[in-house]
Amino acid sequence: MQRRLRLRSRQGKPKTDEDLNKIVIVGSPNVGKSVVFNNLTKRYVNVSNYPGTTVEVSRGKAKIGAREIEVIDTPGMYSLLPISEEERVSRSILIKEKPDVVLHVIDAKNLERMLTLTLQLIEAGLPVVVDLNIMDEAQARGLNIDIEKLEQELGVPVVSTVSTTGKGMAILRGRIEEYLQARQGSPT
């Protein structure tokens, strides 16, 4: 797999957004995707309508380990088989942007219902990392999710977070960094 450039090329050309690794955040509406996006990007955010639609897409940059990464927050989606304009836009972004990581944010309280999209993403051969968000509410309801077992069953990294408080976000960044290194090698 071709490694993308992080800094200046040998010819001295400045890096562009095309050179950056990309994370595309997907998930159902109201699972905290935008809060995760804000936690990852911290500063730079560009909200715009997707070309030809009224659907908003947020783009920003995050520093994960030694890498500067473009982060894209997509509209809510339930399936890779789109039935709404929002789902069509999200699916189009997954296809056209060729992300290095697809961060699937899941409401941990509704794990079973949310895993359908996870399985579709994995079956499509996308580089998935799962974020079990809203874990505090799931635990308050008495739900005990064995993250290690879920990770083994899915065959992709799984992390739990409470994005509104920032709990687990450092671990999420670390897992994304490890995943990128395993897929592409260390940044140079």
Secondary structure, DSSP 8 states (H G I E B T S, - for coil): ------S--TT-----GGGSEEEEEE--TTSSHHHHHHHHHTT-EEEEE-TTSS-EEEEEEEEETTEEEEEEE----S-SS--SHHHHHHHHHHHHH--SEEEEEEEGGGHHHHHHHHHHHHHTT--EEEEEE-HHHHHHTT----HHHHHHHHTS-EEE-BTTTTBTHHHHHHHHHHHHHHHH-S--
